[in-house]
Amino acid sequence: MKRLLIVGLVLLFAVTSVFARGGNESGSGGNAAKIVLSIRNMDEDFLRLYADNVRKLAAEKGVELNVQDARSDPATQLTQIETMLNQGYKYFIVIPCVSELSDQINQRIQAKGGAAAYSNIQPTVSSLKIGKNFFFASSPEFVGGSYQGGLIANYFDANPGKAPGKVVNVALINGQLGHPAQVNRKAGLLAELKNRGYTVNVVLEDTANWTPDQAQQKMDAWIASSWGQFNVVAAQNDGMALGAVESLITAGKTKADASDGTILQVPVLGIDATPAALQSMKENKLYATVLQDALGQSGTAFDVIYQVATGTYKAGNAAGGTPAARTLIDEAPANDTSVIGQCYLVPFVPVDKNSAYYKANVK
């Protein structure tokens, strides 16, 4: 009986220890580096891919990783970060709910002598100026939009009869309005089409807040009210693009001939190059996309924070194979001389069926 009691107490202690770690997902404890992934939500495919790669890298390095999902609420995200700081965590990878939150986050982390790397949503320039231990590891959104515009121009160059007079009438499905990616991707899209000699009319435009369901509902309404007014659908992420694809298929807006790269009567393009988007391209549904490299961004953010956490970081170090930026661009925060060395710019890549990325990732 005494032996059974001892065994029971040992098991109870083990179970209690596991639950006490809360969001801890990997690591060996003890002297392992401790990192928090604070992510705005887990609802989007890109964000899930990002988080999964951070988990993988943490496990490989023996890092104690704590993942916090803010459910798209800035107040929740700030509270979660404060809680992690109070529990002794100092090193963070952050996909913020909004850019402006980065100032408050970094002030709190700086007070504890910590560090943070941001992806997907830019931190403000002022937040990076709080300390040289704050980083941006992401992709310039204007470039992503311009690549999408280039893919649209390529389509109409190859199919000039679908854009008479080189006029492109765009149905534009935006992400969250005012989001840096929404603003800059739109600007890049329009600029590149104009650079390629096209007259661009945004004939329909609304937000679907990055979600497939809202995009499908929006597309349903546009098909009912405005079919024939647009000759291309540009969605600012793949989830929304696939929602639009589903709407067009359900409405019967398809064709037997896919020689132009799609069975849809108007091409649909997205951004992210998620596995679901690549599969849709293989099925001749989605026409093209732009790789926002979830593995590259997460790998870069993880590596620079891991270097700081283990005392190996030096200004100018490459991270995850990405060099520290040296040349200013037109998009914040990498447009400011005082923080350019804290920026790691992971390239976007245009993806159509002729691209190396598509051929390497679709069988």
Secondary structure, DSSP 8 states (H G I E B T S, - for coil): -HHHHHHHHHHHHHHHHHHHTTTEEE---TT--EEEEEES-S-SHHHHHHHHHHHHHHHHHT-EEEEEE-TT-HHHHHHHHHHHHHTT--EEEEE-SSTTHHHHHHHHHHHTT-EEEE-SS---HHHHTT-TTEEEEE--HHHHHHHHHHHHHHHHHH-GGGSGGGEEEEEEEESSTT-HHHHHHHHHHHHHHHHTT-EEEEEEEEE-TT-HHHHHHHHHHHHHHHTTS-SEEEESSHHHHHHHHHHHHHTT-B-S--TTS-SBSS-EE-SB--HHHHHHHHTT-S-BEEE--HHHHHHHHHHHHHHHHTT---TT--BTTB----S--SSTTTT-TTTGGGEEE---EEE-TTSHHHHHH--
